[in-house]
């Protein structure tokens, strides 16, 4: 499944002013990286994957439309998947994009 081009454009608009942001096609989706670290990814499976502090993962999973990110059959701490229904408006999308970009910005550049 191809990623949602409209969602990708909406994310692109939100990260346009952030420093060090690059985008790359990865994992069947479109990833937005900050200084080489993935921050958010428009998923080919729908919705958004968001990088978060590992210690915040459990609390974020209690929110509507949020589930664990599963890679190779294992839950990936420090990442959550937000369903498409959870990012339909700018008001829903912006906090997730901001969260991912801000966290990735704290990591040392690659």
C-alpha positions in Angstrom: 0.0 0.0 0.0 1.3 3.4 -0.9 1.5 6.1 1.8 -1.1 8.9 1.9 0.2 11.7 -0.2 -2.2 14.2 1.3 -1.0 13.4 4.8 2.6 13.6 3.7 2.0 17.1 2.3 0.3 18.2 5.6 3.3 16.9 7.6 5.7 18.6 5.1 3.9 21.9 5.8 4.3 21.5 9.5 8.0 20.6 9.4 9.0 23.2 6.8 10.4 25.7 9.3 12.2 23.1 11.5 16.0 23.1 11.1 17.8 20.1 9.7 14.7 18.3 8.4 15.1 15.9 5.5 12.6 13.4 4.0 13.2 10.0 2.6 11.1 7.1 1.4 11.5 4.3 3.8 9.6 1.2 5.0 6.9 1.8 2.3 6.2 5.3 3.7 7.7 8.7 3.8 10.0 9.5 6.7 10.9 12.9 8.0 14.3 13.0 9.6 15.9 15.6 11.9 19.7 15.7 11.6 19.5 12.1 10.4 17.1 10.7 13.0 13.6 9.7 12.0 11.1 11.9 13.7 7.8 11.0 12.0 6.8 8.8 9.2 3.7 8.7 7.0 3.1 5.0 7.0 2.4 2.9 3.9 0.0 1.0 6.2 -1.9 4.3 6.9 -1.5 6.9 9.6 1.6 8.1 11.2 4.6 6.6 13.1 5.9 9.0 15.7 9.2 8.9 17.6 8.8 9.6 21.3 10.8 9.3 24.4 10.7 5.6 25.4 9.5 6.5 28.9 6.4 8.3 27.4 5.4 5.3 25.3 3.1 3.6 27.8 1.2 6.8 28.7 0.7 7.7 25.0 -0.7 4.3 24.3 -3.7 5.2 26.4 -4.8 7.8 23.9 -7.4 7.3 21.3 -6.2 6.1 17.9 -2.7 5.3 19.3 -1.2 1.8 19.3 2.3 0.3 19.7 4.5 0.3 16.7 5.4 -3.3 15.8 8.5 -4.1 13.8 9.6 -7.7 13.1 6.9 -8.9 15.4 8.1 -6.9 18.4 6.8 -3.7 20.0 9.2 -0.9 19.5 9.6 1.3 22.6 10.1 4.9 21.7 7.7 4.8 18.8 3.9 4.9 18.5 1.6 4.4 15.6 -1.3 6.9 15.2 -4.2 5.7 13.1 -5.3 7.9 10.1 -8.5 8.7 12.1 -6.3 10.3 14.7 -4.6 12.8 12.4 -7.5 13.9 10.1 -7.3 17.6 11.2 -4.4 20.0 11.7 -5.3 20.2 15.3 -4.9 16.4 15.7 -1.8 16.2 13.5 0.3 19.1 14.7 1.0 17.8 18.3 2.2 14.5 17.0 4.5 16.0 14.4 5.8 18.5 16.9 6.4 15.7 19.5 8.4 13.7 17.0 10.4 16.6 15.7 11.2 18.0 19.1 12.3 14.6 20.4 14.5 13.8 17.4 16.0 17.3 17.7 17.4 16.3 21.2 19.4 13.4 19.7 23.0 14.0 18.6 23.4 14.6 14.8 24.3 11.5 12.8 
